Amino acid sequence: MPVRSPYPDVEIPEISLFDFLFTDFGGRDAEPALIDGGSGASISFAELRGMVEKIAAALAERGIAKGDVVGIFAPNTPYYAAVFHGILRANAIVTSANSLYSPGELAHQLTDSGAKLLFTVSPFLDRAAAAAEQAGLPADSIIVLDAAEGYTSLHDLWGTTAATPAQDTLPTDTAVLPYSSGTTGLAKGVILTHRNLVANLLQIQQMGTVTGDTRILAVLPFFHIYGMTVMMNQGLHANATVITMPKFDLPEFLRIIADHRIQRVYIAPPVAVALAKHPIVDQYDLSCIDIIFSGAAPLDAELGHAMGKRLGCTVLQGYGMTELSPVSHCMPDDRPDLDLNSSGFALPNIVCKLVDPETGEEVGPGGRGELWVKGPNVMVGYLNNPEATAITLDDEGYLHTGDVAEVTEDGVFSIVDRVKELIKYKGYQVPPAELEALLLTNPKIADAAVIGVRDDEGEEVPKAFVVLQDGVELSADDVMAFVAERIAPHKKVRVVEFIDVIPKSASGKILRKDLRAREAAKA
């Protein structure tokens, strides 16, 4: 039986994301919208709106029109938000790229999305330029947020005298194309509309108490839908102040929280380990923190409680995925009594089913089944991939998440297992098929399979099972180095085992369950 959110539906206005976020700042026009955590430099709400409109004008002047795609390949800075919304204001589409990507990975996204321009920063230029060349983009298609000789800069764009283009964006138009591996396979462009993003912001609003007085720390990347919606855009929606960090560094993270008196911190579980256990935490005044919210991967309740007790704050958890814009479930601010191993309630406007992956039958409270989600935040589909879309979205509009969940009689959901093959390493998606394809390009490797295993700290990491060609020698270190040189750091193989044969079905599909059983037998 479908389970509806216990919260009343919210009305979703039929407007663009720009109009939704930039029409009214609640009298906070002169207050800081974004602050660079390192330098302290800030951008007010009014300044941000001016930057957005100038960027939109400059992009239109360069020929960017409705439906065109523009990439962003950069770390978190206040300027990221200006560029992101400038692209949308130009009636175009943002494709946000993982800042850890290799040139090959970035080139795939640029090519697949059909991006015409790429925003980046000077430290990323070597990878950005190589990727642009591979994708067939001219050198002048790259714009830097800072400055670099021979490249157009953001400052150059702000100098335009062109008029801001007329708004021609419909709520049903595509707003962003983040890339996700979905339930399996290589990264795919997730089509999220303006209405998807507006809806999710309104859904999230009902679960928390973010206001104009709130200070949010944004260390999780804006290129990831979690950082994009829950930090950057939620901050703008609530007229709150968002303090940015380009990457996680524990002492700097703690200093920024203490100096900027940040009340709301969004993390992934690996950060919880440091906050609960590292001795350096005691050197900083973190009494300002009210809420720590964990997402992107399951948080262990014992660890979460230890962190909350040490910092004297409330710890909450939620669930989502890129295809859900991203939040579908969370623990609300006023229910810290919920089991911290749970993901809380379904958000307003959301209906869920739990379906037995073997029988296809719906299961009720107390049973386990794959979580299916339907709501206004569910993606349109995968770009240029109707087959993957059909596997993930059914005719009734339910998105099949690939995660196994339980639900109580009160509507509290817990994620307990995974149907899909995707590995979650520190909140990042690692598709086994991508690593297997890469391993097979090594002439010394005859066959390979990859699964997720737990390391000594309980983190899920990619393990490769490798079959060597006859008569060759290759060490585990050789295998790991081969992968590391060709892929983003979070996707690296971290454990290698050599075996005689990869177990496969009659149709040739890798039997990962047999490999997982092999691992379980060792425990």
SEMAR-497835 format. One line per field, with one value per residue (C-alpha): residue number from 1; x, y, z. Coordinates in pm, whole numbers, plus 50000, padded with zeros to 5 digits. Last residue first. Example, Ala and Ser with C-alpha at 12.3 -4.5 7.8 and 13.67 -1.06 7.14 Angstrom:
residues 2
num c(2 | 1)
u c(51367 | 51230)
v c(49894 | 49550)
w c(50714 | 50780)
This chain:
residues 523
num c(523 | 522 | 521 | 520 | 519 | 518 | 517 | 516 | 515 | 514 | 513 | 512 | 511 | 510 | 509 | 508 | 507 | 506 | 505 | 504 | 503 | 502 | 501 | 500 | 499 | 498 | 497 | 496 | 495 | 494 | 493 | 492 | 491 | 490 | 489 | 488 | 487 | 486 | 485 | 484 | 483 | 482 | 481 | 480 | 479 | 478 | 477 | 476 | 475 | 474 | 473 | 472 | 471 | 470 | 469 | 468 | 467 | 466 | 465 | 464 | 463 | 462 | 461 | 460 | 459 | 458 | 457 | 456 | 455 | 454 | 453 | 452 | 451 | 450 | 449 | 448 | 447 | 446 | 445 | 444 | 443 | 442 | 441 | 440 | 439 | 438 | 437 | 436 | 435 | 434 | 433 | 432 | 431 | 430 | 429 | 428 | 427 | 426 | 425 | 424 | 423 | 422 | 421 | 420 | 419 | 418 | 417 | 416 | 415 | 414 | 413 | 412 | 411 | 410 | 409 | 408 | 407 | 406 | 405 | 404 | 403 | 402 | 401 | 400 | 399 | 398 | 397 | 396 | 395 | 394 | 393 | 392 | 391 | 390 | 389 | 388 | 387 | 386 | 385 | 384 | 383 | 382 | 381 | 380 | 379 | 378 | 377 | 376 | 375 | 374 | 373 | 372 | 371 | 370 | 369 | 368 | 367 | 366 | 365 | 364 | 363 | 362 | 361 | 360 | 359 | 358 | 357 | 356 | 355 | 354 | 353 | 352 | 351 | 350 | 349 | 348 | 347 | 346 | 345 | 344 | 343 | 342 | 341 | 340 | 339 | 338 | 337 | 336 | 335 | 334 | 333 | 332 | 331 | 330 | 329 | 328 | 327 | 326 | 325 | 324 | 323 | 322 | 321 | 320 | 319 | 318 | 317 | 316 | 315 | 314 | 313 | 312 | 311 | 310 | 309 | 308 | 307 | 306 | 305 | 304 | 303 | 302 | 301 | 300 | 299 | 298 | 297 | 296 | 295 | 294 | 293 | 292 | 291 | 290 | 289 | 288 | 287 | 286 | 285 | 284 | 283 | 282 | 281 | 280 | 279 | 278 | 277 | 276 | 275 | 274 | 273 | 272 | 271 | 270 | 269 | 268 | 267 | 266 | 265 | 264 | 263 | 262 | 261 | 260 | 259 | 258 | 257 | 256 | 255 | 254 | 253 | 252 | 251 | 250 | 249 | 248 | 247 | 246 | 245 | 244 | 243 | 242 | 241 | 240 | 239 | 238 | 237 | 236 | 235 | 234 | 233 | 232 | 231 | 230 | 229 | 228 | 227 | 226 | 225 | 224 | 223 | 222 | 221 | 220 | 219 | 218 | 217 | 216 | 215 | 214 | 213 | 212 | 211 | 210 | 209 | 208 | 207 | 206 | 205 | 204 | 203 | 202 | 201 | 200 | 199 | 198 | 197 | 196 | 195 | 194 | 193 | 192 | 191 | 190 | 189 | 188 | 187 | 186 | 185 | 184 | 183 | 182 | 181 | 180 | 179 | 178 | 177 | 176 | 175 | 174 | 173 | 172 | 171 | 170 | 169 | 168 | 167 | 166 | 165 | 164 | 163 | 162 | 161 | 160 | 159 | 158 | 157 | 156 | 155 | 154 | 153 | 152 | 151 | 150 | 149 | 148 | 147 | 146 | 145 | 144 | 143 | 142 | 141 | 140 | 139 | 138 | 137 | 136 | 135 | 134 | 133 | 132 | 131 | 130 | 129 | 128 | 127 | 126 | 125 | 124 | 123 | 122 | 121 | 120 | 119 | 118 | 117 | 116 | 115 | 114 | 113 | 112 | 111 | 110 | 109 | 108 | 107 | 106 | 105 | 104 | 103 | 102 | 101 | 100 | 99 | 98 | 97 | 96 | 95 | 94 | 93 | 92 | 91 | 90 | 89 | 88 | 87 | 86 | 85 | 84 | 83 | 82 | 81 | 80 | 79 | 78 | 77 | 76 | 75 | 74 | 73 | 72 | 71 | 70 | 69 | 68 | 67 | 66 | 65 | 64 | 63 | 62 | 61 | 60 | 59 | 58 | 57 | 56 | 55 | 54 | 53 | 52 | 51 | 50 | 49 | 48 | 47 | 46 | 45 | 44 | 43 | 42 | 41 | 40 | 39 | 38 | 37 | 36 | 35 | 34 | 33 | 32 | 31 | 30 | 29 | 28 | 27 | 26 | 25 | 24 | 23 | 22 | 21 | 20 | 19 | 18 | 17 | 16 | 15 | 14 | 13 | 12 | 11 | 10 | 9 | 8 | 7 | 6 | 5 | 4 | 3 | 2 | 1)
u c(53453 | 53605 | 53270 | 53118 | 53374 | 53292 | 52922 | 52989 | 53165 | 52871 | 52629 | 52837 | 52743 | 52887 | 52645 | 52754 | 52409 | 52472 | 52554 | 52906 | 53164 | 53500 | 53770 | 54110 | 54128 | 54357 | 54232 | 54270 | 54164 | 54153 | 54035 | 54019 | 53682 | 53720 | 54049 | 53902 | 54025 | 54313 | 54628 | 54447 | 54335 | 54684 | 54818 | 54564 | 54651 | 55025 | 54982 | 54793 | 55089 | 55101 | 55291 | 55206 | 55211 | 54843 | 54640 | 54544 | 54201 | 54127 | 53875 | 53867 | 53753 | 53590 | 53548 | 53257 | 53375 | 53353 | 53679 | 53872 | 53745 | 53404 | 53362 | 53204 | 53223 | 53439 | 53487 | 53776 | 53886 | 54199 | 54420 | 54774 | 54660 | 54508 | 54196 | 53997 | 54060 | 53886 | 53573 | 53564 | 53602 | 53310 | 53095 | 53156 | 52991 | 53143 | 52904 | 53045 | 52912 | 53241 | 53257 | 52907 | 52932 | 52657 | 52538 | 52173 | 51960 | 52105 | 52034 | 51873 | 51744 | 51508 | 51170 | 50945 | 50578 | 50420 | 50345 | 50719 | 50889 | 51172 | 51401 | 51599 | 51774 | 51759 | 51568 | 51283 | 51126 | 50749 | 50570 | 50293 | 50451 | 50777 | 51098 | 51432 | 51441 | 51258 | 51505 | 51802 | 51657 | 51557 | 51918 | 51983 | 51957 | 51819 | 51462 | 51215 | 51350 | 51132 | 51084 | 50711 | 50651 | 50673 | 50925 | 50991 | 51197 | 51292 | 51137 | 51159 | 50866 | 50782 | 50527 | 50390 | 50526 | 50426 | 50476 | 50730 | 50834 | 51214 | 51257 | 50986 | 50831 | 50816 | 50601 | 50631 | 50417 | 50569 | 50388 | 50540 | 50868 | 50880 | 50963 | 51286 | 51598 | 51638 | 51952 | 51907 | 51588 | 51352 | 51374 | 51540 | 51192 | 51161 | 51427 | 51263 | 51429 | 51452 | 51309 | 51286 | 51578 | 51772 | 51645 | 51508 | 51724 | 52032 | 51952 | 51785 | 51787 | 51806 | 51978 | 51966 | 52210 | 52107 | 52389 | 52604 | 52925 | 53043 | 52692 | 52599 | 52914 | 52868 | 52501 | 52595 | 52859 | 52613 | 52348 | 52568 | 52518 | 52404 | 52542 | 52481 | 52330 | 52408 | 52254 | 52433 | 52200 | 52245 | 52615 | 52721 | 52886 | 53168 | 53440 | 53755 | 54047 | 53827 | 53791 | 54168 | 54126 | 53955 | 53680 | 53324 | 53390 | 53641 | 53409 | 53117 | 53314 | 53318 | 52935 | 52856 | 52800 | 52561 | 52632 | 52375 | 52453 | 52770 | 52934 | 53155 | 53478 | 53390 | 53250 | 53531 | 53798 | 53653 | 53650 | 53998 | 54132 | 53950 | 54025 | 53732 | 53738 | 53648 | 53470 | 53165 | 52967 | 52597 | 52393 | 52015 | 51754 | 51555 | 51546 | 51905 | 52029 | 51816 | 51978 | 52341 | 52312 | 52037 | 51995 | 52345 | 52532 | 52318 | 52296 | 52675 | 52846 | 52788 | 53039 | 52997 | 53178 | 52877 | 52835 | 52495 | 52434 | 52074 | 51930 | 51736 | 51565 | 51623 | 51383 | 51345 | 51105 | 50855 | 51132 | 51258 | 50937 | 50950 | 51310 | 51221 | 50937 | 51149 | 51413 | 51171 | 50979 | 51296 | 51349 | 51595 | 51722 | 51989 | 52284 | 52428 | 52740 | 52821 | 52630 | 52395 | 52107 | 52171 | 52532 | 52474 | 52559 | 52404 | 52204 | 52032 | 51738 | 51542 | 51224 | 50897 | 50882 | 50913 | 51207 | 51188 | 51317 | 51423 | 51798 | 51993 | 52109 | 52466 | 52710 | 52944 | 53205 | 53074 | 53181 | 53541 | 53542 | 53425 | 53738 | 53808 | 54128 | 54468 | 54632 | 54436 | 54200 | 53940 | 53610 | 53768 | 53582 | 53655 | 53486 | 53775 | 53988 | 53746 | 53527 | 53578 | 53509 | 53872 | 53985 | 53746 | 53873 | 54237 | 54156 | 53957 | 54224 | 54508 | 54279 | 54179 | 54407 | 54282 | 53916 | 53636 | 53336 | 53277 | 53091 | 52891 | 52790 | 52633 | 52545 | 52717 | 53019 | 53078 | 53014 | 53250 | 53515 | 53496 | 53562 | 53851 | 54008 | 54001 | 53718 | 53781 | 53577 | 53272 | 53090 | 52773 | 52569 | 52372 | 52098 | 52023 | 51749 | 52020 | 51889 | 51977 | 52337 | 52356 | 52214 | 52504 | 52760 | 52655 | 52629 | 52980 | 53103 | 53052 | 53314 | 53277 | 53515 | 53494 | 53391 | 53071 | 52927 | 52693 | 52409 | 52198 | 51820 | 51743 | 52031 | 52406 | 52536 | 52826 | 52607 | 52354 | 52632 | 52730 | 52371 | 52323 | 52653 | 52541 | 52204 | 52365 | 52617 | 52341 | 52140 | 52449 | 52514 | 52157 | 52188 | 52522 | 52851 | 53118 | 53494 | 53590 | 53909 | 53880 | 53509 | 53409 | 53079 | 52748 | 52414 | 52556 | 52297 | 52222 | 51916 | 51788 | 51440 | 51280 | 51503 | 51216 | 51223 | 51556 | 51484 | 51152 | 51210 | 51546 | 51403 | 51141 | 50773 | 50464 | 50423 | 50427 | 50160 | 50268 | 50113 | 50034 | 50294 | 50241 | 50402 | 50200 | 50271 | 50146 | 50000)
v c(48754 | 48546 | 48388 | 48735 | 48824 | 48512 | 48590 | 48937 | 48777 | 48544 | 48838 | 49015 | 48754 | 48927 | 48899 | 48661 | 48537 | 48205 | 48398 | 48496 | 48419 | 48582 | 48316 | 48233 | 48501 | 48793 | 49019 | 49395 | 49657 | 50036 | 50079 | 50454 | 50615 | 50895 | 51001 | 51071 | 50831 | 50739 | 50740 | 50585 | 50286 | 50180 | 50257 | 50024 | 49743 | 49786 | 49792 | 49463 | 49319 | 49216 | 48929 | 48770 | 48406 | 48366 | 48689 | 48786 | 48755 | 49044 | 49092 | 49463 | 49612 | 49955 | 50103 | 50121 | 50288 | 50082 | 50219 | 49896 | 49887 | 49764 | 49612 | 49744 | 49530 | 49524 | 49254 | 49184 | 48976 | 48905 | 49175 | 49214 | 49427 | 49686 | 49813 | 49558 | 49754 | 50059 | 49865 | 49712 | 50054 | 50195 | 49890 | 49919 | 50265 | 50479 | 50741 | 50983 | 50998 | 50890 | 50596 | 50483 | 50179 | 50129 | 49775 | 49850 | 49654 | 49826 | 49762 | 49899 | 50248 | 50346 | 50516 | 50658 | 50649 | 50600 | 50231 | 50192 | 50179 | 49958 | 50029 | 49865 | 50105 | 50079 | 50407 | 50304 | 50636 | 50615 | 50808 | 50556 | 50440 | 50349 | 50550 | 50372 | 50102 | 50321 | 50606 | 50374 | 50267 | 50623 | 50744 | 51072 | 51262 | 51055 | 51116 | 51387 | 51382 | 51333 | 51650 | 51675 | 51341 | 50963 | 50744 | 50369 | 50213 | 49852 | 49629 | 49520 | 49440 | 49586 | 49827 | 49707 | 49519 | 49561 | 49257 | 49256 | 48905 | 48934 | 49310 | 49318 | 49661 | 49941 | 50225 | 50596 | 50908 | 51256 | 51592 | 51682 | 51508 | 51139 | 51095 | 51021 | 50870 | 50617 | 50509 | 50822 | 50674 | 50969 | 51180 | 51464 | 51541 | 51922 | 51972 | 51723 | 51387 | 51354 | 51187 | 51270 | 51510 | 51542 | 51685 | 51327 | 51190 | 51320 | 51099 | 51137 | 51044 | 51242 | 51248 | 51467 | 51553 | 51807 | 51992 | 51974 | 51923 | 51607 | 51473 | 51530 | 51363 | 51059 | 51040 | 51039 | 50771 | 50546 | 50616 | 50516 | 50765 | 50627 | 50804 | 51139 | 51294 | 51421 | 51728 | 51894 | 52137 | 52402 | 52483 | 52805 | 52612 | 52522 | 52705 | 52545 | 52357 | 52060 | 51961 | 51903 | 51575 | 51399 | 51154 | 51272 | 51560 | 51354 | 51054 | 51283 | 51423 | 51073 | 51063 | 51343 | 51690 | 51984 | 52234 | 52478 | 52733 | 52893 | 53143 | 53282 | 53248 | 52914 | 52742 | 52882 | 52767 | 52415 | 52372 | 52526 | 52275 | 51984 | 52060 | 51989 | 52162 | 52497 | 52625 | 52852 | 53042 | 53068 | 53348 | 53299 | 53460 | 53134 | 53069 | 53182 | 52946 | 52663 | 52728 | 52700 | 52451 | 52196 | 52238 | 52268 | 52104 | 51792 | 51806 | 51777 | 52057 | 52279 | 52072 | 51984 | 52253 | 52484 | 52610 | 52766 | 53078 | 53127 | 53470 | 53491 | 53166 | 52789 | 52613 | 52269 | 52014 | 52236 | 52420 | 52094 | 52051 | 52411 | 52369 | 52037 | 52192 | 52481 | 52231 | 52000 | 52297 | 52439 | 52103 | 51826 | 51601 | 51371 | 51333 | 50983 | 50852 | 50493 | 50193 | 50126 | 50262 | 50619 | 50679 | 51048 | 51358 | 51694 | 51838 | 52150 | 52375 | 52178 | 52357 | 52259 | 52578 | 52779 | 53006 | 53287 | 53575 | 53859 | 53887 | 54124 | 54412 | 54429 | 54673 | 54394 | 54462 | 54187 | 53934 | 54054 | 54017 | 53657 | 53602 | 53539 | 53341 | 53427 | 53495 | 53351 | 53521 | 53417 | 53260 | 53144 | 53121 | 52842 | 52845 | 53052 | 52737 | 52581 | 52287 | 51951 | 51741 | 51625 | 51989 | 52093 | 51808 | 51906 | 52271 | 52184 | 51948 | 52199 | 52487 | 52349 | 52579 | 52874 | 52826 | 52688 | 52792 | 52586 | 52687 | 52505 | 52195 | 51916 | 51716 | 51400 | 51586 | 51800 | 51503 | 51273 | 51546 | 51581 | 51211 | 51214 | 51528 | 51371 | 51470 | 51586 | 51907 | 51696 | 51872 | 52081 | 52099 | 52423 | 52493 | 52819 | 53081 | 53346 | 53368 | 52998 | 53065 | 53365 | 53147 | 52905 | 53180 | 53385 | 53077 | 52967 | 53321 | 53269 | 52992 | 52616 | 52437 | 52465 | 52286 | 52460 | 52363 | 52557 | 52394 | 52574 | 52534 | 52904 | 53104 | 53145 | 53354 | 53534 | 53840 | 53610 | 53493 | 53851 | 53948 | 53644 | 53720 | 54078 | 53964 | 53718 | 53975 | 54226 | 53964 | 53875 | 54238 | 54275 | 53960 | 54077 | 53920 | 53857 | 53835 | 53656 | 53526 | 53157 | 53120 | 53308 | 53462 | 53434 | 53613 | 53894 | 54157 | 54461 | 54303 | 54156 | 54312 | 53973 | 53896 | 53905 | 53823 | 53639 | 53285 | 53192 | 53415 | 53247 | 52897 | 52961 | 52993 | 52773 | 52801 | 52476 | 52450 | 52240 | 51905 | 51838 | 51642 | 51275 | 51188 | 50923 | 50550 | 50342 | 50000)
w c(50791 | 50511 | 50419 | 50383 | 50116 | 49911 | 49954 | 49811 | 49514 | 49463 | 49487 | 49224 | 48967 | 48659 | 48367 | 48089 | 47989 | 48161 | 48477 | 48573 | 48843 | 48756 | 48717 | 48861 | 49130 | 49214 | 49492 | 49490 | 49748 | 49713 | 49354 | 49294 | 49227 | 49484 | 49325 | 48978 | 48710 | 48484 | 48697 | 48993 | 48785 | 48680 | 49029 | 49189 | 48948 | 48995 | 49373 | 49355 | 49163 | 48799 | 48639 | 48307 | 48194 | 48117 | 48133 | 48484 | 48645 | 48880 | 49161 | 49231 | 49561 | 49572 | 49922 | 50168 | 50489 | 50810 | 50949 | 50882 | 50521 | 50411 | 50066 | 49746 | 49435 | 49123 | 48858 | 48626 | 48328 | 48124 | 48275 | 48137 | 47843 | 48079 | 47903 | 48102 | 48421 | 48272 | 48180 | 48528 | 48689 | 48489 | 48556 | 48931 | 48943 | 49221 | 49357 | 49612 | 49969 | 50127 | 49884 | 49783 | 49555 | 49295 | 49236 | 49298 | 49536 | 49839 | 50204 | 50519 | 50439 | 50720 | 50679 | 50950 | 50842 | 51182 | 51114 | 51055 | 50717 | 50590 | 50298 | 50017 | 49781 | 49400 | 49387 | 49159 | 49065 | 49060 | 48786 | 48725 | 48398 | 48573 | 48610 | 48668 | 48399 | 48147 | 48206 | 48153 | 47817 | 47720 | 47751 | 47570 | 47900 | 48186 | 48298 | 48399 | 48753 | 49061 | 49269 | 49196 | 49368 | 49340 | 49522 | 49507 | 49785 | 49724 | 49988 | 50348 | 50572 | 50913 | 50769 | 50435 | 50137 | 49773 | 49551 | 49268 | 49371 | 49390 | 49436 | 49706 | 49663 | 49921 | 49792 | 49846 | 49796 | 49818 | 49818 | 50159 | 50249 | 50339 | 50705 | 50887 | 50733 | 51013 | 51200 | 51409 | 51554 | 51592 | 51911 | 51720 | 51587 | 51572 | 51307 | 51074 | 51002 | 50627 | 50320 | 49948 | 49905 | 49576 | 49324 | 49340 | 49054 | 49234 | 49530 | 49865 | 50228 | 50549 | 50885 | 51193 | 51472 | 51736 | 51909 | 52224 | 52029 | 52206 | 52255 | 51892 | 51762 | 51988 | 51886 | 51518 | 51566 | 51747 | 51484 | 51191 | 50909 | 50573 | 50263 | 50087 | 50403 | 50751 | 50914 | 51202 | 51376 | 51644 | 51608 | 51784 | 52070 | 51832 | 52020 | 51885 | 52046 | 52143 | 51776 | 51756 | 51949 | 51656 | 51760 | 51707 | 51468 | 51270 | 51232 | 51147 | 50853 | 50698 | 50730 | 50480 | 50619 | 50642 | 50919 | 51056 | 51325 | 51194 | 51426 | 51148 | 51348 | 51513 | 51205 | 50988 | 51233 | 51253 | 50873 | 50851 | 51105 | 50932 | 50567 | 50336 | 49999 | 49840 | 50154 | 50135 | 50398 | 50312 | 50469 | 50493 | 50269 | 50312 | 49936 | 49891 | 50162 | 50024 | 49686 | 49795 | 50081 | 50028 | 49654 | 49506 | 49795 | 49780 | 49398 | 49375 | 49179 | 49484 | 49676 | 50044 | 50243 | 50249 | 50606 | 50670 | 50880 | 50985 | 51066 | 50739 | 50833 | 50822 | 51058 | 50906 | 50760 | 50577 | 50391 | 50243 | 50041 | 49922 | 49808 | 49644 | 49447 | 49315 | 49200 | 49020 | 48876 | 48722 | 48559 | 48644 | 48365 | 48510 | 48272 | 48300 | 48471 | 48375 | 48503 | 48792 | 48999 | 48892 | 48789 | 48828 | 48628 | 48706 | 48418 | 48547 | 48461 | 48202 | 48103 | 48274 | 48479 | 48155 | 48080 | 47826 | 48030 | 47807 | 47779 | 48005 | 47790 | 47664 | 47822 | 47930 | 48195 | 48423 | 48163 | 48178 | 48557 | 48512 | 48310 | 47942 | 47898 | 47751 | 48085 | 48374 | 48617 | 48876 | 48764 | 48440 | 48108 | 47858 | 47516 | 47379 | 47352 | 47103 | 47212 | 47041 | 47351 | 47366 | 47341 | 47616 | 47835 | 47789 | 47861 | 48175 | 48307 | 48271 | 48366 | 48706 | 48909 | 48694 | 48781 | 48561 | 48351 | 48038 | 47723 | 47453 | 47651 | 47444 | 47757 | 47631 | 47499 | 47807 | 48036 | 47847 | 47833 | 48212 | 48260 | 48013 | 48160 | 48509 | 48739 | 49095 | 49051 | 48965 | 48683 | 48699 | 48379 | 48386 | 48130 | 47945 | 47973 | 48031 | 48389 | 48425 | 48324 | 48556 | 48833 | 48822 | 48754 | 49056 | 49278 | 49182 | 49251 | 49626 | 49601 | 49602 | 49366 | 48987 | 48670 | 48559 | 48221 | 47993 | 47799 | 47540 | 47574 | 47546 | 47406 | 47448 | 47160 | 47328 | 47391 | 47557 | 47788 | 47865 | 47949 | 48174 | 48350 | 48406 | 48545 | 48785 | 48903 | 48978 | 49168 | 49369 | 49453 | 49584 | 49796 | 49933 | 49828 | 50091 | 50125 | 50450 | 50291 | 50374 | 50440 | 50126 | 50226 | 50042 | 50078 | 50289 | 50391 | 50170 | 50004 | 50333 | 50312 | 50250 | 49954 | 49703 | 49331 | 49327 | 49444 | 49280 | 48978 | 48915 | 48973 | 48706 | 48793 | 48819 | 49194 | 49392 | 49660 | 49956 | 50042 | 50407 | 50607 | 50696 | 50360 | 50181 | 50202 | 49909 | 50000)
